[in-house]
Amino acid sequence: MVVCGDDGLAHRLAAELRGVYDEQVTLVVPPATRVARQPVVGRARASALLDRVSAAVTRAAGNGNGNGNGADGRTAGAGGVHTSQPPGAVRLLDASEASEAVLAEAGVERATALALVYDDDETNIRAALTARRLNPRLRLVLRLYNRRLGQHIEALLDQAATLASGGTDGEAEPFDTSTTVLSDADTAAPALAATAVAGTTKVVQTDGLMLRAVERPPPRPGEVADAGLCTLALLSATASDPAGADGSEGSGEQGPQLLPDERAIAAATGRGTVVLETVSYAGPALPAGRSVVPLGSLVSRRLRWSFAGIVGCVVALAIASMAVTGERPLRATYLTLLDLFAINNPAIGEPAGRQILQLLSGLVGLLLLPVLVAAVLEALGTFRSGTALRRPPRGLSGHVVLLGVGKIGTRVLTRLRELKIPVVCVEGDPEARGLATARRLRVPVVLGDVTQEGVLEAAKIHRAHALLALTSADTTNLEAVLYARSVRPDLRVVLRLYDDDFATAVYRTLRAAHPHALTRSRSVSHLAAPAFAGAMLGRQILGAIPVERRVLLFAAVDVARHPQLEGRTVAQAFRAGAWRVLALDTAAPGERALAPDPETGGPGRPSGLVWDLPPTYVLRPEDRVVLAATRRGLAELLGRRRREGAGA
């Protein structure tokens, strides 16, 4: 396996392939000075901010000290994986870009798969075209932000591989030379958005398919916990301890248990659970057209009251005209309007009452003129600002404040709007790419530096439901969270942090300082790396759900040539702690998920799924199933399959 990248995702992906799947990995990264220089300053400043909180929280002081060492150790490893991996575990090549010579030196011609996870789309596409020419049978995994472009590139590279192999190799597996386009933003956005939802709901959304997993507290004595469709995980025993660590793979028996069996569920007392609650159609995205300006917003309340007053005066004058002249109501109203607009004949020689009414009507007409001018100006201003960024309304409450609308923030914003959750965005760059999306979705935006006083207040942070800090700077995210917690200590906060060790230290300290508030620190590379690794190994990953510091994968797998599945019932195929069959894809083999997904630009998603499979259903070779699996469980499935192929 060859991994090329220039940020933390490349290092974590290499560690994932080596540590979980036991693959031979070559990592191509820029020199250490180029990678490590920028994050060091941000994390050093953020560590100083964190130390201020740690000093006030005695029980978390040790975490604050450990954080500094962890951050330094991680930074030193940014230039080479050998600083954080055992010697010889990963072959490291220092190169500024993945040129043809660098790819050849990395062994692409003999490699099984290549992952291109540079932050720049053009760099990944250029390297992918070169790699496909060097090795037509290479499995490619690209990190692209542009979804539409990803669809075309995927089709182009797959066609090139088919033509190069002659299109006659019927024995080859369909994923051997496939091209998979993924986005770390799309992979991590559902989990980040779901963390801000009440109940810490996890969501994996595909083409017309939504998997919702929700955390449920441990049942009270005498109560029976609702397992939903199935129980995906048991939370760690320290989940309710404010000073406890977020469960990880090294937590032992106290950590979370993924895919437990019925015996483990019955024996787990006092533990929360993660259950599959619903599976339903997510529906189309919000319309992309220009929003219609509401009629009520064309004029202000003051102008509406002014118009009402003038109408009242006209009615009073018409009634008075009826009483004075004895005219019928319709004619009296007509004469009053003629006097109002100064187009009636002067009331010369008529009774004094009629002359007085004509003068009063003219006066009301003079008052009407400035009101009409103001209404026209306000309407023009409303139409002019209809395409501009909205401001948060005065009575807004219970919303999510989203800091940063870059690549990650834009995807999270879209997910939140699909879940019908009110959002207020805060962005310091007027040219940020996500502002167009916010304008299209009619989402209120506050432009300004979040670290400046008054910016979060303008976003109504004191009445917000949650805060999502997703900017690219660790120090900005941490400073915003600390300030928000000072304004509202019980606010639910979710941080995006560059470094996993630093994220763990921040999580422990903030949770110890605010035990009654929900705190989550997430690394995008931590959430995205399993999906990229699975795609490199030929698995069609539908999504990933974080369970504390661990990850549960959802994948579509062909039953054929998998002895752990083929010929077994659904109950027999279940392996506690490894994998569990959730659904059956009933589509014909030729119609299954090989076309690009229009939502993500990645591989197609299964359709025609049957979720209520009986435990006695026997899995046939032609079946395709959707299963939930741990990373090691997925590795075991693939490892057995690979050894069988080698023996044959």
N, C-alpha and C positions, 0 to 999 in steps of 0.2 A: 504494500500500500504506500502511495506517495501523497503527501499532504503539502500544499503550497499556500502560504498566507502571510499576512503581515500584522496580525493582532492576536488577542487571546484565544479566539476561536480555533486557530490553527494549532496552538499548543495543547488546548484541551482535547481537540479531536485526535491528535496523535496519541495523547495519553489514554484516551478512550479505546482506541484501536489496539494499543499495546496492552493496557492493563486489564481490559474486560474481555476482548476477543483474542488476545494472544497472537496478534498479527505482527509480521515484520514491517516496520514503518520507516520511511525516509521522510524527514521533515525539512522543507525548504523555506527559510525565513530570511528577511533582511538582516544585516549586521546588527549586533546587540545595541550599538550606540543609537541607531535610528529608531529602534522599537522601544527602548526603555526610557529614553530621555523625557518624552512628553508625559507618560503616566506618573513618573517619580514625583514631579512637582505637585501634581494634583493630589496624589495620595498622601504626600507629606503634609500638605495644608489640611487635607481632610483628617489626617491622623491627629493634628494639633487640635482641631475642633472636637474630635471625639475624646481626646484626653480631658478637655474641660468637663465633659459630662462624666467621664470615668472617675475624675477626682471627687465628684460629688456623690458617687455611688460606690460605697465601700466594697460591697460584695462583687462588683464588676471591675474593680481596679486591676485584678490580674488579667482580665480579658483585654483591657486597654494596653497593658504592656506587651502581652503576647501579640497583639495586633501589629505593633510596629515591626517585630521580628518577622511575622508572617508576610507583611507587605514587602519588606526588604528582600526576603527570600524569593518571593514571587517575582519581583522586579528584576532581580539578578537572573532569574530563569527566563526572562522574556527574550533574551538574546540567544539562548540555547537551552534545549530541553534537558541536557545532561545535568544541569544544576538541580532539577527537581525530579529526575528519573534515575533509576539504577544505571550504572555504567554499562554502555552497550545496548541499552534497551531500545533506543531510537537513534537511527543514523541522522546526523544533522548536517545540512549544507547551508552555508551563508551565501545568499545571492539577493541582489536588490530586486530582481524580477525573474519570472519563469521563462527565460528564453529557450530557444531550441537546444543550445549547448547545455544549459543547466538541466533541462528535462532529460536529456540523454545521459548526463552524469548521474542523475537521480535514479536511472534505470527504468524509465517509463516504457521502453520497448519490451521489457520483461515483466512489467508490473501487472497486477490484476485490476487495480482501480486507482484513479487519480482524483483527488479533491482539490479544487481551486477555490479558496475562500478568501481571496483578497477583498479589501473593502471597495475596490473600484470595479465596476462592471466591465469596462473595456479591457482591463488587464486580464480578467478571468476569461473573457471571450477569446482574446488573442492567444492566450496560452492553451485554451481548449482546442482551437483550430490546429495549432501546432502539434499538440499531443495526439489528436485523431489521425494526423498524417503520419506520425511516427509509429503509432500502434493502432490500427483500425479495430482491434478486438478489445481495446481498453474500455473499462467501465468508467464513465465520467460523472462526477458530481460537481455542479457549479453553484456558486453562491451569487445570485443575481437579485437586485432589488426591483428592476423593471420587469413586471410580470409578463406583459405582452411580448417584449423582446425575448424573454426566456422561452416562451412557447415556440417562437420561430427558430431560435438557436437549437433548442432540443430536437425539433423535427429535422433541422438541417444536419446536425451531427449524427443522428440516428440513420438518416438516409445515406450519409457518407460511409458509415460503418457497414450498412447493408450492401452497398455497391462494392466496397472493397473486399468483402468476404464472398461476393458472388451471389449472395442470397440463396444459397443451396444448402447451407449447413443446418439441416433440420434437427440434428441431435443437440445442438447447442441450446442452452437454456435461454429464455427470452430476455433475461436480465443481464446476461454475460457481457454484452456490448452496449448496454443501454446508456442513455444520457439522462440524468436526473437534475433538474434545476430546482433549487431550494433557496429560501430566503430566511436568514436568521430572524429577521423581523416577523415574518409570518409564523415561524415555528414558536417563537417566544411570546408573541402578542396575546394569544388566547389565555395563556397562563397569567401573564401580567395583568391583563384586564380582569380576569376572573378573581384575582386576589383582592381587587378593590370592591368586589361585589359582596353583599351580605352573606355570611356563611362561608366565605372563602371558597366559592364554587370554582371548580376546574372545568374548562370547556375545551373540547377538541372539535373544531368545525371543519367540515369538508363540503364538497359540492352537494348542497341540499341535505346534509346530514349533520346533526349536532349530538355529540356525546357530552353529557353533563355529569360530572362527578362532584359530590358535595360532602364536606366534612360534617359529621354528626357527633355531638358530645356523647359521652358514655351514658347509658340508660340509668335511671334512678332505681333504687331497690324496689323490686316488684314489677318493674316495667320490662317489656320485651322490645328490643331494638328492631326497628324496621330496616331490613336488609336491602330494600329497593329491588332492582332487577338482580343485582349480585353485589357482594362485598369485594371491593378492589384492594383494600389495605386496612391494616390496624395502625393507628397512630402510635407514636412512641409513648412510653410510660411517663416521660418527663414533659409531655406537651402542655400540661396544666401548671407546670412549675415556672414562675416568671424568670428564674435565673438558670433554667435548664437550657441545654443546647438543642438546636434544631437537629432532629434525628438524621443520621447519615449511615453509610454502609459500615462504618466502624463503630457504631453504637452498641453492637452486640444484641443481647436479648432485650435491652431497654429501648432499642431503636424501633423504627416502624417495620411492620411485616407486610410485604407486598403479596397479593394474591393468596391469602390464607385459606386453609380448608375449614370445614365446618367444626372440626374438633378444636382448632386453634381459636376460632371465633367464640365458641362456647366457653373456652378456658380463659379468654382475655376479659377480665373484669376491671372496670375502671378505665378502660381505654376508649378513646374515640375511634370512629371508623370513617373510611372513605367509601361511599357506595355509589353505584351507577344508578342515578335517580330517574332520568328520562332520556329518551332518544326520540327526537322529533325533527320535523322539517324546519329549517331556520328561516326560510322565506327569502325573497329577493332583497338586495341591498336597497338602501334609501335612494330615491331618484336623484339622478345627477344633473337634471335640468335646473334652470334658474328658478329660484323660489318666487312665488307670487306675493307681492306686498299686500298685507291685509288692508282692507278698506278703512278700518278704524284707525290705522296709524298714519293716514294721510294728513289729518289735522289733529292738533293737540286738544286736550280737554278744555282749555280756556277758550279756544275758538269755537268748540262745540257749544259751550255755554253762551257765547256771544251770539251765535246764530239762533240759539233757542230764545234769547231775549228779544232779538229783532223780530222773529216770527210771532212772539207774543204781542209785541207792539203793533204789528200789522193786524193781527186778529182784533185787538182792542180798538184800533182805528176803524176797522170795517164795521164793528158793532156800533160804534158811536155814529158812523155815517148813516147806518140804517135808522138809528133813532132820530137823527137830525133831519135827513132828507126823505125818510119814508121809503127808500128804494128797497128792492128785493135783495136778499143776501148775496146772490151771485153778482148782481150789478154793483152793489155797494163795495164788494171786495175788489171788483175790476177797477172802479174809480179810485179806490185807495191805492192800488198798485200803480195806476197811471200817475197819481200825485207823487208816489214814492220815487218813481224813476224820472220825474220832472218832464213828462211828455203829455200831460193833460193841459187843457186850456185854463187860463187863470179864472178864478171864481169871482169875476167882477160882476157886481150887481146882484149877487146871490146872497142868501142870509149870512149873518155874521158867524153862525156856527159852522157853516160849510167852509167859509174862508179860513177859520181857525184850524179846522181839520186838515185843510190842504197845506197850511204852513207846517203843522206837526208832521204830516207825511213827508214833506220835503226834508225836514230835519232828520227823520229816521233814515231817509235815503242817503243823506250825507254820512251818517254813522255806518251805513252798510258798506260804503266804498272802501274804507281801510280794512274792514273785516275780510272782504273779498280778496284784496291784495295780499293780506297776511296768509289767507288760506292757500292761494296760488303758490306763494313762496315756500310755505311749509310742505306742500305736496311735491314741489320740485326737489326740495331737500330730501324728502323721504325716498323718492325714486333714485336720487343720486347716491344715497347711502344704502340702497337696497343691495348693491353688490359689494359693499364695504364690510369690514369685520364688525360683528355685533358686540355690543357691550353687555356685561352681565346684568340681567334685570334686577330691580330693587328687591323684590320679594323672593329671590331664588334661595333655596335651601335643600339639603339632602342630596347635593350633587357631588361629583367627583372633580377635583382640581387636578389637571394634567399639566405637569411641568415639562416643556420641551415637545415640539412637534417635528422632530427629525424623522429618520427612517423608522425607528422603533415606535416613537410617539405617534406617528401617523397611523401605523397599523393598529396600535392600541385604541386610538380614537375611533377608528372605523368599527372595531369590535364592540366598544362600549355603546356606540350608537345603534348597532345591530341588536344589542341587548336592551335597547330602549332606556338607557341610563343617561340622565342629564349630565353634561360635561361643561366645564369652563377651562379653556386652555390658557397657559401662560407661556409666552415666548419672547425672548430678548432680541431675536434676529427678525427684522421686518421682511427679509427675503427668504425665510425658512420654507422648505418645500411643503410642509404640512399645512401652511396657512390657506392654500387653495382648497384643500380638502375641508378645512374648518369653515371656510366661506360657503362651500357647496352644501355642506350639511347644516348650515345655519347655526353653528356652534359659537357661543360667546368666546371672545379672545381678549386677553389683557396683554398688551405689548409693553415690555419693560423688563429690567433686570430683576430676577426673583430675589436676589440678595439685598435689594434696596428696600427701604422701609415704605410701606404703603402698597406694594405690588400685590402681595398675597391678600391684603385686606380688600383690595379692589376685586379680587376673585372670590370674595365672600368666604374666606377660609374658616371663619368662626362659625359658619352655618353649614359647612361642607360635611359630607359623609365620609370621604376618604381623600387622601393625597397620594398621587402617583408621581414620583420624582424620577423622570426618565431622560434627563439631559445627558450629554456625553461626558460631563465633568463630574467626577466623584465629589469634589469639594462643594460644587453648587448643589448637588442633590442632598448631601449631608447637612449643609448649612440651612437649606430650605426646610428640611424635616425638623431640625432642632428649633428653628424659629417657629414653625407651625405648632410644634408640641408646647412651646412656651405660651402660645396664644390659646391653644385648646389641648390640654393634656390627654384627653381620651380619644383624640383623632386617630383613625386607622391610617397607617402610612405604609407605602411600598416603595422601596428604593431600588434603583438600578445601579449596581456598582461594578467596576471593572474587574476587581480581584476577588476570587472566592474566599480566601482567608480573611481579607479585610471585610467582606460582606458578613462572614460569620461573627467577627468581633463586633461589628456595628449592631448586628441583630441581638447578640447577647446583652450588650450594654444598654441599648434602647429598651429592650424588654424588661431588664432589671430596673431601669429608671422609671418606666411607666408600665407596671405589671397589669394594669386594668385596660390597657389599650393594645390593639392588635398591631404588631410590627412584622414586616416581612422584608428581607433583603434578598434580592435576586440578581444573579449574574446571567446576562443574555447568553454567554458562551456555555454556561452550565445547562441552560434549557435547550439550546440548539444543537450542541455536540452530539447527543445520542441519535437524533434524527439524521444528521449528516453521516455518522458512522454506519447506521443501519442502511442508508442508501448506498454507501460504498460496498457493503457486503451483499447487495442485491435484494435487500428487503424493501418492500414498499411501505414506508412509514406513513401512517395517516396522521399521527400527531403524538404529542407527549404530554403527560400530566405530572406535575411535580407533587411528590408526597414528602413534605418537609424538605430534607436535603437529598432525597432520592428521586428517581424518575421512573415512571411507568409508561411503556411504549404501547401504541396501538398500531398493528401492522396487518396487511392483507397477505396471506400465505397460501400457496397452492399445496394441496394435500399430497399430491403425487411426489414420490421419492422422499417422503418424510415418514420413516417407520414409527415415529412417536405419535403420528396422527392417522396414517393410512390404516384402514381396517379396524379402527378402534371406535368405540362409542364416544360421545361427547364427555360423559363422566369419566371414562377410562383415559381419555386424552388429557384431562386436567392434571397438571403437575403443580402442586402447591409451591409457592415461592418462585415459580419459573414462568409458566404460561397458563392461559385459560381461554378456551374457545368461547367467543361471545356471539358471533353471528355467522350466517352462511350466505354467500353471494350466489343468487339463483340465476344471474345473467348467463347467457351463452358464452362459451370460451372466447369466441371471436369478438364479443361485445364488451368484454371485461376491461378493467381500467388500464388501457394502454394509451388512450388519447390524453392530451394535456388538460389539466384542470383549468377552466376559465377564470377561477377565482385567484389561484395562487401562481399559475403558470407552471406548476410542477406536474408530477405524474397524475394521471386521471384517478378518480375516486370510484369505489364500487357503488353500484346501484342495484336495486332489487334485493335488499338485504332482509333476511329473516332473523329476527332477534330472539324469538321464543322457541329456540331449538330444544326438543326434549332430550333428557340425558341419555336416552337409549338410541338416539339417532347414530347410525354407523357412517363414519366419514369415508367417502369414496375417493379414488384417485383423481377423478375429474372435478372434484369439489374444490372450491376456494373459500377460505374462512377468514373472518376478521377475529383476531385474538389480541388479548392484552398480555404483555410479557415484560419481564424484567430484562435489563440489559444482559445479564449473564444467561438468562433463559434463552433469549434470542441467539446469543452466541453459541449455546449448546445445540440448538436446532441446526444452525448453520455448520457447526463443527462436525457433527455426525454426518451431515450430507456431504461435506467436503471429503471426509475420510473414505466414505463409500465410493465416491468418484475416483479417488486415488487408487483404491484397491481394485476397482474394475479395470 
